[in-house]
Protein backbone atom coordinates (compact mmCIF):
# COMPACT_ATOMS: atom_id res chain seq x y z
CA UNK A 1 0.00 0.00 0.00
CA UNK A 2 1.21 3.49 -0.81
CA UNK A 3 1.68 6.00 2.07
CA UNK A 4 -1.14 8.18 0.68
CA UNK A 5 -3.49 5.17 0.69
CA UNK A 6 -2.57 4.33 4.29
CA UNK A 7 -3.16 7.93 5.38
CA UNK A 8 -6.53 8.02 3.58
CA UNK A 9 -7.53 4.79 5.32
CA UNK A 10 -6.48 6.22 8.70
CA UNK A 11 -8.47 9.40 8.03
CA UNK A 12 -11.52 7.34 7.06
CA UNK A 13 -11.23 5.24 10.22
CA UNK A 14 -10.88 8.38 12.37
CA UNK A 15 -14.01 9.84 10.81
CA UNK A 16 -15.95 6.65 11.46
CA UNK A 17 -14.62 6.25 15.00
CA UNK A 18 -15.21 9.93 15.72
CA UNK A 19 -18.92 9.28 15.63
CA UNK A 20 -18.52 7.48 18.95
CA UNK A 21 -17.16 8.94 22.16
CA UNK A 22 -13.84 9.99 20.61
CA UNK A 23 -11.62 7.70 22.69
CA UNK A 24 -10.08 5.87 19.71
CA UNK A 25 -7.79 7.44 17.12
CA UNK A 26 -5.98 6.08 14.10
CA UNK A 27 -2.83 7.64 12.66
CA UNK A 28 0.21 6.80 10.56
CA UNK A 29 3.60 6.78 12.28
CA UNK A 30 5.93 9.12 10.39
CA UNK A 31 9.11 7.13 10.95
CA UNK A 32 7.75 3.68 10.00
CA UNK A 33 4.69 4.35 7.87
CA UNK A 34 2.75 1.90 10.03
CA UNK A 35 -0.86 2.51 11.01
CA UNK A 36 -1.22 3.13 14.76
CA UNK A 37 -4.42 2.81 16.81
CA UNK A 38 -4.56 4.61 20.16
CA UNK A 39 -7.21 4.26 22.84
CA UNK A 40 -7.27 7.13 25.34
CA UNK A 41 -9.07 7.75 28.62
CA UNK A 42 -11.16 10.84 29.42
CA UNK A 43 -8.03 12.76 30.46
CA UNK A 44 -6.41 12.07 27.07
CA UNK A 45 -3.83 9.62 28.42
CA UNK A 46 -3.03 6.66 26.15
CA UNK A 47 -4.51 3.48 27.65
CA UNK A 48 -3.54 1.16 24.77
CA UNK A 49 -1.61 1.58 21.55
CA UNK A 50 -1.43 -0.96 18.74
CA UNK A 51 1.32 -1.59 17.77
CA UNK A 52 3.11 -0.62 20.99
CA UNK A 53 5.56 2.30 20.85
CA UNK A 54 8.43 -0.08 21.66
CA UNK A 55 7.71 -2.03 18.47
CA UNK A 56 7.70 1.15 16.39
CA UNK A 57 11.00 2.24 17.97
CA UNK A 58 12.53 -1.21 17.40
CA UNK A 59 11.48 -1.15 13.75
CA UNK A 60 13.25 2.19 13.23
CA UNK A 61 16.37 0.88 15.02
CA UNK A 62 16.50 -2.25 12.86
CA UNK A 63 16.12 -0.17 9.70
CA UNK A 64 18.98 2.10 10.86
CA UNK A 65 21.22 -0.91 11.55
CA UNK A 66 20.44 -2.40 8.14
CA UNK A 67 21.20 0.97 6.54
CA UNK A 68 24.57 1.10 8.30
CA UNK A 69 25.43 -2.44 7.17
CA UNK A 70 24.47 -1.74 3.57
CA UNK A 71 26.48 1.51 3.55
CA UNK A 72 29.54 -0.30 4.93
CA UNK A 73 29.36 -2.95 2.20
CA UNK A 74 29.21 -0.44 -0.66
PyMOL Python script that loads the backbone (N, CA, C, O; Angstrom):
from pymol import cmd

cmd.read_pdbstr("""\
ATOM      1  N   UNK A   1       0.836  -1.176   0.000  1.00  0.00           N
ATOM      2  CA  UNK A   1       0.000   0.000   0.000  1.00  0.00           C
ATOM      3  C   UNK A   1       0.882   1.241   0.000  1.00  0.00           C
ATOM      4  O   UNK A   1       1.909   1.284   0.677  1.00  0.00           O
ATOM      5  N   UNK A   2       0.482   2.223  -0.747  1.00  0.00           N
ATOM      6  CA  UNK A   2       1.206   3.489  -0.807  1.00  0.00           C
ATOM      7  C   UNK A   2       0.936   4.312   0.460  1.00  0.00           C
ATOM      8  O   UNK A   2      -0.130   4.176   1.061  1.00  0.00           O
ATOM      9  N   UNK A   3       1.890   5.166   0.876  1.00  0.00           N
ATOM     10  CA  UNK A   3       1.678   6.003   2.066  1.00  0.00           C
ATOM     11  C   UNK A   3       0.403   6.847   2.001  1.00  0.00           C
ATOM     12  O   UNK A   3      -0.276   7.019   3.013  1.00  0.00           O
ATOM     13  N   UNK A   4       0.075   7.371   0.822  1.00  0.00           N
ATOM     14  CA  UNK A   4      -1.140   8.183   0.683  1.00  0.00           C
ATOM     15  C   UNK A   4      -2.386   7.330   0.928  1.00  0.00           C
ATOM     16  O   UNK A   4      -3.361   7.804   1.511  1.00  0.00           O
ATOM     17  N   UNK A   5      -2.353   6.072   0.485  1.00  0.00           N
ATOM     18  CA  UNK A   5      -3.489   5.175   0.693  1.00  0.00           C
ATOM     19  C   UNK A   5      -3.649   4.840   2.172  1.00  0.00           C
ATOM     20  O   UNK A   5      -4.767   4.771   2.683  1.00  0.00           O
ATOM     21  N   UNK A   6      -2.523   4.633   2.854  1.00  0.00           N
ATOM     22  CA  UNK A   6      -2.566   4.334   4.286  1.00  0.00           C
ATOM     23  C   UNK A   6      -3.115   5.523   5.051  1.00  0.00           C
ATOM     24  O   UNK A   6      -3.940   5.354   5.949  1.00  0.00           O
ATOM     25  N   UNK A   7      -2.666   6.727   4.705  1.00  0.00           N
ATOM     26  CA  UNK A   7      -3.158   7.927   5.381  1.00  0.00           C
ATOM     27  C   UNK A   7      -4.644   8.122   5.131  1.00  0.00           C
ATOM     28  O   UNK A   7      -5.380   8.486   6.048  1.00  0.00           O
ATOM     29  N   UNK A   8      -5.103   7.883   3.894  1.00  0.00           N
ATOM     30  CA  UNK A   8      -6.526   8.016   3.577  1.00  0.00           C
ATOM     31  C   UNK A   8      -7.354   7.017   4.379  1.00  0.00           C
ATOM     32  O   UNK A   8      -8.438   7.347   4.860  1.00  0.00           O
ATOM     33  N   UNK A   9      -6.843   5.798   4.523  1.00  0.00           N
ATOM     34  CA  UNK A   9      -7.530   4.789   5.315  1.00  0.00           C
ATOM     35  C   UNK A   9      -7.597   5.211   6.781  1.00  0.00           C
ATOM     36  O   UNK A   9      -8.636   5.055   7.422  1.00  0.00           O
ATOM     37  N   UNK A  10      -6.501   5.743   7.314  1.00  0.00           N
ATOM     38  CA  UNK A  10      -6.475   6.217   8.699  1.00  0.00           C
ATOM     39  C   UNK A  10      -7.472   7.361   8.888  1.00  0.00           C
ATOM     40  O   UNK A  10      -8.186   7.400   9.890  1.00  0.00           O
ATOM     41  N   UNK A  11      -7.524   8.282   7.943  1.00  0.00           N
ATOM     42  CA  UNK A  11      -8.475   9.398   8.028  1.00  0.00           C
ATOM     43  C   UNK A  11      -9.915   8.890   8.010  1.00  0.00           C
ATOM     44  O   UNK A  11     -10.760   9.370   8.766  1.00  0.00           O
ATOM     45  N   UNK A  12     -10.186   7.921   7.148  1.00  0.00           N
ATOM     46  CA  UNK A  12     -11.518   7.343   7.056  1.00  0.00           C
ATOM     47  C   UNK A  12     -11.898   6.649   8.366  1.00  0.00           C
ATOM     48  O   UNK A  12     -13.026   6.791   8.839  1.00  0.00           O
ATOM     49  N   UNK A  13     -10.971   5.909   8.944  1.00  0.00           N
ATOM     50  CA  UNK A  13     -11.231   5.245  10.221  1.00  0.00           C
ATOM     51  C   UNK A  13     -11.478   6.264  11.329  1.00  0.00           C
ATOM     52  O   UNK A  13     -12.382   6.085  12.145  1.00  0.00           O
ATOM     53  N   UNK A  14     -10.686   7.326  11.366  1.00  0.00           N
ATOM     54  CA  UNK A  14     -10.883   8.376  12.374  1.00  0.00           C
ATOM     55  C   UNK A  14     -12.264   9.006  12.251  1.00  0.00           C
ATOM     56  O   UNK A  14     -12.929   9.265  13.254  1.00  0.00           O
ATOM     57  N   UNK A  15     -12.690   9.248  11.019  1.00  0.00           N
ATOM     58  CA  UNK A  15     -14.007   9.844  10.806  1.00  0.00           C
ATOM     59  C   UNK A  15     -15.102   8.904  11.319  1.00  0.00           C
ATOM     60  O   UNK A  15     -16.045   9.337  11.981  1.00  0.00           O
ATOM     61  N   UNK A  16     -14.966   7.631  11.008  1.00  0.00           N
ATOM     62  CA  UNK A  16     -15.948   6.647  11.458  1.00  0.00           C
ATOM     63  C   UNK A  16     -15.925   6.502  12.971  1.00  0.00           C
ATOM     64  O   UNK A  16     -16.979   6.478  13.607  1.00  0.00           O
ATOM     65  N   UNK A  17     -14.732   6.403  13.556  1.00  0.00           N
ATOM     66  CA  UNK A  17     -14.616   6.248  14.999  1.00  0.00           C
ATOM     67  C   UNK A  17     -15.007   7.521  15.741  1.00  0.00           C
ATOM     68  O   UNK A  17     -15.431   7.456  16.895  1.00  0.00           O
ATOM     69  N   UNK A  18     -14.873   8.662  15.102  1.00  0.00           N
ATOM     70  CA  UNK A  18     -15.214   9.931  15.723  1.00  0.00           C
ATOM     71  C   UNK A  18     -16.696  10.074  15.998  1.00  0.00           C
ATOM     72  O   UNK A  18     -17.109  10.945  16.763  1.00  0.00           O
ATOM     73  N   UNK A  19     -17.477   9.245  15.392  1.00  0.00           N
ATOM     74  CA  UNK A  19     -18.919   9.284  15.634  1.00  0.00           C
ATOM     75  C   UNK A  19     -19.262   8.737  17.009  1.00  0.00           C
ATOM     76  O   UNK A  19     -20.365   8.946  17.514  1.00  0.00           O
ATOM     77  N   UNK A  20     -18.307   8.033  17.612  1.00  0.00           N
ATOM     78  CA  UNK A  20     -18.523   7.483  18.950  1.00  0.00           C
ATOM     79  C   UNK A  20     -18.135   8.504  19.999  1.00  0.00           C
ATOM     80  O   UNK A  20     -18.388   9.698  19.840  1.00  0.00           O
ATOM     81  N   UNK A  21     -17.523   8.034  21.067  1.00  0.00           N
ATOM     82  CA  UNK A  21     -17.161   8.936  22.165  1.00  0.00           C
ATOM     83  C   UNK A  21     -15.787   9.570  22.006  1.00  0.00           C
ATOM     84  O   UNK A  21     -15.346  10.293  22.900  1.00  0.00           O
ATOM     85  N   UNK A  22     -15.098   9.324  20.897  1.00  0.00           N
ATOM     86  CA  UNK A  22     -13.836   9.986  20.611  1.00  0.00           C
ATOM     87  C   UNK A  22     -12.651   9.459  21.389  1.00  0.00           C
ATOM     88  O   UNK A  22     -11.656  10.171  21.530  1.00  0.00           O
ATOM     89  N   UNK A  23     -12.714   8.244  21.897  1.00  0.00           N
ATOM     90  CA  UNK A  23     -11.617   7.698  22.689  1.00  0.00           C
ATOM     91  C   UNK A  23     -10.657   6.847  21.867  1.00  0.00           C
ATOM     92  O   UNK A  23      -9.670   6.343  22.403  1.00  0.00           O
ATOM     93  N   UNK A  24     -10.928   6.678  20.578  1.00  0.00           N
ATOM     94  CA  UNK A  24     -10.082   5.873  19.713  1.00  0.00           C
ATOM     95  C   UNK A  24      -9.611   6.747  18.560  1.00  0.00           C
ATOM     96  O   UNK A  24     -10.405   7.463  17.951  1.00  0.00           O
ATOM     97  N   UNK A  25      -8.311   6.686  18.262  1.00  0.00           N
ATOM     98  CA  UNK A  25      -7.789   7.435  17.116  1.00  0.00           C
ATOM     99  C   UNK A  25      -6.871   6.540  16.299  1.00  0.00           C
ATOM    100  O   UNK A  25      -6.236   5.623  16.820  1.00  0.00           O
ATOM    101  N   UNK A  26      -6.819   6.827  15.024  1.00  0.00           N
ATOM    102  CA  UNK A  26      -5.975   6.082  14.096  1.00  0.00           C
ATOM    103  C   UNK A  26      -5.067   7.085  13.401  1.00  0.00           C
ATOM    104  O   UNK A  26      -5.521   8.130  12.935  1.00  0.00           O
ATOM    105  N   UNK A  27      -3.774   6.757  13.337  1.00  0.00           N
ATOM    106  CA  UNK A  27      -2.828   7.637  12.657  1.00  0.00           C
ATOM    107  C   UNK A  27      -1.773   6.792  11.968  1.00  0.00           C
ATOM    108  O   UNK A  27      -1.745   5.569  12.106  1.00  0.00           O
ATOM    109  N   UNK A  28      -0.907   7.466  11.225  1.00  0.00           N
ATOM    110  CA  UNK A  28       0.209   6.800  10.561  1.00  0.00           C
ATOM    111  C   UNK A  28       1.488   7.324  11.183  1.00  0.00           C
ATOM    112  O   UNK A  28       1.723   8.532  11.218  1.00  0.00           O
ATOM    113  N   UNK A  29       2.323   6.402  11.679  1.00  0.00           N
ATOM    114  CA  UNK A  29       3.597   6.776  12.284  1.00  0.00           C
ATOM    115  C   UNK A  29       4.532   7.294  11.200  1.00  0.00           C
ATOM    116  O   UNK A  29       4.762   6.616  10.199  1.00  0.00           O
ATOM    117  N   UNK A  30       5.069   8.494  11.397  1.00  0.00           N
ATOM    118  CA  UNK A  30       5.929   9.122  10.389  1.00  0.00           C
ATOM    119  C   UNK A  30       7.202   8.339  10.113  1.00  0.00           C
ATOM    120  O   UNK A  30       7.628   8.246   8.962  1.00  0.00           O
ATOM    121  N   UNK A  31       7.814   7.777  11.140  1.00  0.00           N
ATOM    122  CA  UNK A  31       9.114   7.130  10.955  1.00  0.00           C
ATOM    123  C   UNK A  31       9.014   5.741  10.346  1.00  0.00           C
ATOM    124  O   UNK A  31       9.968   5.282   9.719  1.00  0.00           O
ATOM    125  N   UNK A  32       7.873   5.051  10.514  1.00  0.00           N
ATOM    126  CA  UNK A  32       7.749   3.683  10.003  1.00  0.00           C
ATOM    127  C   UNK A  32       6.709   3.536   8.909  1.00  0.00           C
ATOM    128  O   UNK A  32       6.755   2.579   8.136  1.00  0.00           O
ATOM    129  N   UNK A  33       5.770   4.473   8.831  1.00  0.00           N
ATOM    130  CA  UNK A  33       4.686   4.355   7.865  1.00  0.00           C
ATOM    131  C   UNK A  33       3.614   3.367   8.291  1.00  0.00           C
ATOM    132  O   UNK A  33       2.708   3.059   7.516  1.00  0.00           O
ATOM    133  N   UNK A  34       3.710   2.866   9.522  1.00  0.00           N
ATOM    134  CA  UNK A  34       2.749   1.901  10.030  1.00  0.00           C
ATOM    135  C   UNK A  34       1.523   2.615  10.597  1.00  0.00           C
ATOM    136  O   UNK A  34       1.621   3.703  11.164  1.00  0.00           O
ATOM    137  N   UNK A  35       0.359   1.968  10.427  1.00  0.00           N
ATOM    138  CA  UNK A  35      -0.861   2.508  11.010  1.00  0.00           C
ATOM    139  C   UNK A  35      -0.852   2.226  12.507  1.00  0.00           C
ATOM    140  O   UNK A  35      -0.507   1.125  12.937  1.00  0.00           O
ATOM    141  N   UNK A  36      -1.233   3.232  13.301  1.00  0.00           N
ATOM    142  CA  UNK A  36      -1.220   3.127  14.765  1.00  0.00           C
ATOM    143  C   UNK A  36      -2.612   3.453  15.286  1.00  0.00           C
ATOM    144  O   UNK A  36      -3.210   4.459  14.902  1.00  0.00           O
ATOM    145  N   UNK A  37      -3.125   2.591  16.168  1.00  0.00           N
ATOM    146  CA  UNK A  37      -4.416   2.811  16.807  1.00  0.00           C
ATOM    147  C   UNK A  37      -4.149   3.116  18.274  1.00  0.00           C
ATOM    148  O   UNK A  37      -3.442   2.371  18.953  1.00  0.00           O
ATOM    149  N   UNK A  38      -4.722   4.224  18.761  1.00  0.00           N
ATOM    150  CA  UNK A  38      -4.555   4.609  20.163  1.00  0.00           C
ATOM    151  C   UNK A  38      -5.917   4.705  20.830  1.00  0.00           C
ATOM    152  O   UNK A  38      -6.859   5.269  20.273  1.00  0.00           O
ATOM    153  N   UNK A  39      -6.008   4.151  22.020  1.00  0.00           N
ATOM    154  CA  UNK A  39      -7.210   4.263  22.845  1.00  0.00           C
ATOM    155  C   UNK A  39      -6.830   5.126  24.035  1.00  0.00           C
ATOM    156  O   UNK A  39      -5.870   4.825  24.745  1.00  0.00           O
ATOM    157  N   UNK A  40      -7.586   6.206  24.254  1.00  0.00           N
ATOM    158  CA  UNK A  40      -7.267   7.131  25.340  1.00  0.00           C
ATOM    159  C   UNK A  40      -8.406   7.181  26.355  1.00  0.00           C
ATOM    160  O   UNK A  40      -9.558   6.880  26.041  1.00  0.00           O
ATOM    161  N   UNK A  41      -8.050   7.573  27.585  1.00  0.00           N
ATOM    162  CA  UNK A  41      -9.074   7.752  28.624  1.00  0.00           C
ATOM    163  C   UNK A  41      -9.632   9.172  28.539  1.00  0.00           C
ATOM    164  O   UNK A  41      -9.264   9.934  27.644  1.00  0.00           O
ATOM    165  N   UNK A  42     -10.511   9.524  29.458  1.00  0.00           N
ATOM    166  CA  UNK A  42     -11.159  10.843  29.420  1.00  0.00           C
ATOM    167  C   UNK A  42     -10.167  11.984  29.590  1.00  0.00           C
ATOM    168  O   UNK A  42     -10.416  13.095  29.122  1.00  0.00           O
ATOM    169  N   UNK A  43      -9.044  11.723  30.256  1.00  0.00           N
ATOM    170  CA  UNK A  43      -8.026  12.757  30.460  1.00  0.00           C
ATOM    171  C   UNK A  43      -7.097  12.889  29.266  1.00  0.00           C
ATOM    172  O   UNK A  43      -6.238  13.770  29.249  1.00  0.00           O
ATOM    173  N   UNK A  44      -7.253  12.021  28.256  1.00  0.00           N
ATOM    174  CA  UNK A  44      -6.411  12.074  27.068  1.00  0.00           C
ATOM    175  C   UNK A  44      -5.154  11.237  27.164  1.00  0.00           C
ATOM    176  O   UNK A  44      -4.326  11.259  26.253  1.00  0.00           O
ATOM    177  N   UNK A  45      -4.994  10.494  28.258  1.00  0.00           N
ATOM    178  CA  UNK A  45      -3.828   9.617  28.416  1.00  0.00           C
ATOM    179  C   UNK A  45      -4.020   8.348  27.590  1.00  0.00           C
ATOM    180  O   UNK A  45      -5.124   7.805  27.530  1.00  0.00           O
ATOM    181  N   UNK A  46      -2.952   7.876  26.957  1.00  0.00           N
ATOM    182  CA  UNK A  46      -3.031   6.657  26.149  1.00  0.00           C
ATOM    183  C   UNK A  46      -3.170   5.453  27.070  1.00  0.00           C
ATOM    184  O   UNK A  46      -2.325   5.217  27.933  1.00  0.00           O
ATOM    185  N   UNK A  47      -4.251   4.692  26.878  1.00  0.00           N
ATOM    186  CA  UNK A  47      -4.505   3.481  27.646  1.00  0.00           C
ATOM    187  C   UNK A  47      -3.901   2.283  26.922  1.00  0.00           C
ATOM    188  O   UNK A  47      -3.308   1.403  27.545  1.00  0.00           O
ATOM    189  N   UNK A  48      -4.057   2.259  25.590  1.00  0.00           N
ATOM    190  CA  UNK A  48      -3.544   1.159  24.770  1.00  0.00           C
ATOM    191  C   UNK A  48      -3.157   1.706  23.419  1.00  0.00           C
ATOM    192  O   UNK A  48      -3.840   2.567  22.863  1.00  0.00           O
ATOM    193  N   UNK A  49      -2.052   1.202  22.891  1.00  0.00           N
ATOM    194  CA  UNK A  49      -1.612   1.579  21.550  1.00  0.00           C
ATOM    195  C   UNK A  49      -1.244   0.311  20.804  1.00  0.00           C
ATOM    196  O   UNK A  49      -0.546  -0.553  21.334  1.00  0.00           O
ATOM    197  N   UNK A  50      -1.716   0.207  19.575  1.00  0.00           N
ATOM    198  CA  UNK A  50      -1.426  -0.958  18.739  1.00  0.00           C
ATOM    199  C   UNK A  50      -0.856  -0.452  17.425  1.00  0.00           C
ATOM    200  O   UNK A  50      -1.540   0.322  16.755  1.00  0.00           O
ATOM    201  N   UNK A  51       0.334  -0.828  17.012  1.00  0.00           N
ATOM    202  CA  UNK A  51       1.324  -1.590  17.765  1.00  0.00           C
ATOM    203  C   UNK A  51       1.938  -0.730  18.867  1.00  0.00           C
ATOM    204  O   UNK A  51       1.898   0.498  18.794  1.00  0.00           O
ATOM    205  N   UNK A  52       2.504  -1.374  19.888  1.00  0.00           N
ATOM    206  CA  UNK A  52       3.111  -0.619  20.994  1.00  0.00           C
ATOM    207  C   UNK A  52       4.257   0.269  20.508  1.00  0.00           C
ATOM    208  O   UNK A  52       4.904  -0.035  19.505  1.00  0.00           O
ATOM    209  N   UNK A  53       4.502   1.361  21.220  1.00  0.00           N
ATOM    210  CA  UNK A  53       5.565   2.296  20.852  1.00  0.00           C
ATOM    211  C   UNK A  53       6.922   1.600  20.778  1.00  0.00           C
ATOM    212  O   UNK A  53       7.748   1.936  19.929  1.00  0.00           O
ATOM    213  N   UNK A  54       7.152   0.639  21.657  1.00  0.00           N
ATOM    214  CA  UNK A  54       8.428  -0.079  21.659  1.00  0.00           C
ATOM    215  C   UNK A  54       8.653  -0.802  20.330  1.00  0.00           C
ATOM    216  O   UNK A  54       9.779  -0.866  19.838  1.00  0.00           O
ATOM    217  N   UNK A  55       7.587  -1.342  19.757  1.00  0.00           N
ATOM    218  CA  UNK A  55       7.710  -2.030  18.473  1.00  0.00           C
ATOM    219  C   UNK A  55       8.031  -1.038  17.361  1.00  0.00           C
ATOM    220  O   UNK A  55       8.847  -1.328  16.487  1.00  0.00           O
ATOM    221  N   UNK A  56       7.400   0.122  17.390  1.00  0.00           N
ATOM    222  CA  UNK A  56       7.697   1.150  16.393  1.00  0.00           C
ATOM    223  C   UNK A  56       9.151   1.602  16.507  1.00  0.00           C
ATOM    224  O   UNK A  56       9.840   1.752  15.498  1.00  0.00           O
ATOM    225  N   UNK A  57       9.616   1.819  17.749  1.00  0.00           N
ATOM    226  CA  UNK A  57      11.004   2.238  17.973  1.00  0.00           C
ATOM    227  C   UNK A  57      11.983   1.163  17.520  1.00  0.00           C
ATOM    228  O   UNK A  57      13.018   1.472  16.930  1.00  0.00           O
ATOM    229  N   UNK A  58      11.658  -0.106  17.796  1.00  0.00           N
ATOM    230  CA  UNK A  58      12.533  -1.214  17.399  1.00  0.00           C
ATOM    231  C   UNK A  58      12.618  -1.314  15.882  1.00  0.00           C
ATOM    232  O   UNK A  58      13.684  -1.593  15.332  1.00  0.00           O
ATOM    233  N   UNK A  59      11.494  -1.086  15.206  1.00  0.00           N
ATOM    234  CA  UNK A  59      11.478  -1.146  13.752  1.00  0.00           C
ATOM    235  C   UNK A  59      12.404  -0.091  13.159  1.00  0.00           C
ATOM    236  O   UNK A  59      13.141  -0.375  12.215  1.00  0.00           O
ATOM    237  N   UNK A  60      12.374   1.117  13.700  1.00  0.00           N
ATOM    238  CA  UNK A  60      13.246   2.193  13.233  1.00  0.00           C
ATOM    239  C   UNK A  60      14.704   1.828  13.501  1.00  0.00           C
ATOM    240  O   UNK A  60      15.563   2.061  12.649  1.00  0.00           O
ATOM    241  N   UNK A  61      14.995   1.261  14.669  1.00  0.00           N
ATOM    242  CA  UNK A  61      16.366   0.881  15.021  1.00  0.00           C
ATOM    243  C   UNK A  61      16.900  -0.183  14.074  1.00  0.00           C
ATOM    244  O   UNK A  61      18.042  -0.100  13.621  1.00  0.00           O
ATOM    245  N   UNK A  62      16.078  -1.180  13.774  1.00  0.00           N
ATOM    246  CA  UNK A  62      16.496  -2.251  12.857  1.00  0.00           C
ATOM    247  C   UNK A  62      16.770  -1.677  11.476  1.00  0.00           C
ATOM    248  O   UNK A  62      17.756  -2.041  10.835  1.00  0.00           O
ATOM    249  N   UNK A  63      15.901  -0.779  11.012  1.00  0.00           N
ATOM    250  CA  UNK A  63      16.122  -0.170   9.700  1.00  0.00           C
ATOM    251  C   UNK A  63      17.414   0.653   9.685  1.00  0.00           C
ATOM    252  O   UNK A  63      18.121   0.665   8.678  1.00  0.00           O
ATOM    253  N   UNK A  64      17.725   1.330  10.774  1.00  0.00           N
ATOM    254  CA  UNK A  64      18.976   2.098  10.857  1.00  0.00           C
ATOM    255  C   UNK A  64      20.184   1.171  10.825  1.00  0.00           C
ATOM    256  O   UNK A  64      21.175   1.469  10.157  1.00  0.00           O
ATOM    257  N   UNK A  65      20.112   0.053  11.537  1.00  0.00           N
ATOM    258  CA  UNK A  65      21.219  -0.911  11.553  1.00  0.00           C
ATOM    259  C   UNK A  65      21.423  -1.491  10.163  1.00  0.00           C
ATOM    260  O   UNK A  65      22.557  -1.605   9.697  1.00  0.00           O
ATOM    261  N   UNK A  66      20.333  -1.859   9.498  1.00  0.00           N
ATOM    262  CA  UNK A  66      20.442  -2.401   8.135  1.00  0.00           C
ATOM    263  C   UNK A  66      21.058  -1.361   7.211  1.00  0.00           C
ATOM    264  O   UNK A  66      21.898  -1.688   6.372  1.00  0.00           O
ATOM    265  N   UNK A  67      20.639  -0.105   7.365  1.00  0.00           N
ATOM    266  CA  UNK A  67      21.197   0.968   6.543  1.00  0.00           C
ATOM    267  C   UNK A  67      22.690   1.131   6.760  1.00  0.00           C
ATOM    268  O   UNK A  67      23.428   1.367   5.804  1.00  0.00           O
ATOM    269  N   UNK A  68      23.153   1.010   8.008  1.00  0.00           N
ATOM    270  CA  UNK A  68      24.574   1.098   8.303  1.00  0.00           C
ATOM    271  C   UNK A  68      25.338  -0.061   7.672  1.00  0.00           C
ATOM    272  O   UNK A  68      26.422   0.130   7.121  1.00  0.00           O
ATOM    273  N   UNK A  69      24.772  -1.261   7.753  1.00  0.00           N
ATOM    274  CA  UNK A  69      25.430  -2.436   7.174  1.00  0.00           C
ATOM    275  C   UNK A  69      25.526  -2.335   5.663  1.00  0.00           C
ATOM    276  O   UNK A  69      26.554  -2.674   5.076  1.00  0.00           O
ATOM    277  N   UNK A  70      24.470  -1.874   5.039  1.00  0.00           N
ATOM    278  CA  UNK A  70      24.468  -1.738   3.573  1.00  0.00           C
ATOM    279  C   UNK A  70      25.462  -0.665   3.162  1.00  0.00           C
ATOM    280  O   UNK A  70      26.179  -0.848   2.178  1.00  0.00           O
ATOM    281  N   UNK A  71      25.529   0.448   3.881  1.00  0.00           N
ATOM    282  CA  UNK A  71      26.475   1.512   3.547  1.00  0.00           C
ATOM    283  C   UNK A  71      27.917   1.062   3.714  1.00  0.00           C
ATOM    284  O   UNK A  71      28.785   1.478   2.948  1.00  0.00           O
ATOM    285  N   UNK A  72      28.188   0.208   4.716  1.00  0.00           N
ATOM    286  CA  UNK A  72      29.543  -0.297   4.930  1.00  0.00           C
ATOM    287  C   UNK A  72      29.971  -1.247   3.836  1.00  0.00           C
ATOM    288  O   UNK A  72      31.161  -1.335   3.532  1.00  0.00           O
ATOM    289  N   UNK A  73      29.027  -1.966   3.230  1.00  0.00           N
ATOM    290  CA  UNK A  73      29.363  -2.952   2.199  1.00  0.00           C
ATOM    291  C   UNK A  73      29.586  -2.324   0.848  1.00  0.00           C
ATOM    292  O   UNK A  73      30.187  -2.949  -0.026  1.00  0.00           O
ATOM    293  N   UNK A  74      29.113  -1.086   0.646  1.00  0.00           N
ATOM    294  CA  UNK A  74      29.214  -0.437  -0.663  1.00  0.00           C
ATOM    295  C   UNK A  74      30.573   0.147  -0.852  1.00  0.00           C
ATOM    296  O   UNK A  74      30.852   0.736  -1.896  1.00  0.00           O
TER     297      UNK A  74
END
""", "prot")
cmd.dss("prot")
cmd.show_as("cartoon", "prot")
cmd.util.cbc("prot")
cmd.orient("prot")
